[in-house]
């Protein structure tokens, strides 16, 4: 898949990437993490999502 094809699969927000820790970039939800009865979304940036794909 080409990068744009992958990125078009997601809804994008401005935030911080959990993987590379870049702040203030477009990020999308890629999963959840649970800790002590709380579930929080994990956000990743364009580049990290393409690398994970």
N, C-alpha and C positions, 0 to 999 in steps of 0.2 A: 504494500500500500504506500502511496505517496503521502508525505506529511499532511497536506491539506485535507486529504480524504479521512485521515485519522482524526484530525482536529474538528472536522465538521460533525463528528459523532457526539460531541460534548457541548454542554451549556457552560459558558465562560463567565467568570467573575474576576474582580480585582482582589488580589490577596497575596498570601505567602505559600510557597511550595514546601511540602513536608520533606521532600527528597533532597533538593539542593539548597534549601533554605533561602532562596531568593525572595525578596519582599517587594510588593507593589507591582506585580506582573499579572497577566491574565492566567488564571488557574481554573481547573475544573475538578469536580468531585470524582475520585477514583476508587473510593471504598470507605470503609468505616473502621474505627478502632474502638475497642471497648475496654474500660478500666473502672473498677469499683461501681458497677451498676450504671455507668454512664457510657453512652455511645456517641462518638463525635466523628464528623466526616473528615476524611483525608483529602487534601487538595494538592494537585500537582500542576506544574507549569507546562507550557507547550512542548519544550524540549524533553523534559522528563517523561511526559506521557508518550511521546514518540519513541523514546528509548525503551520504555516498558513494553510497548507494543511489539 
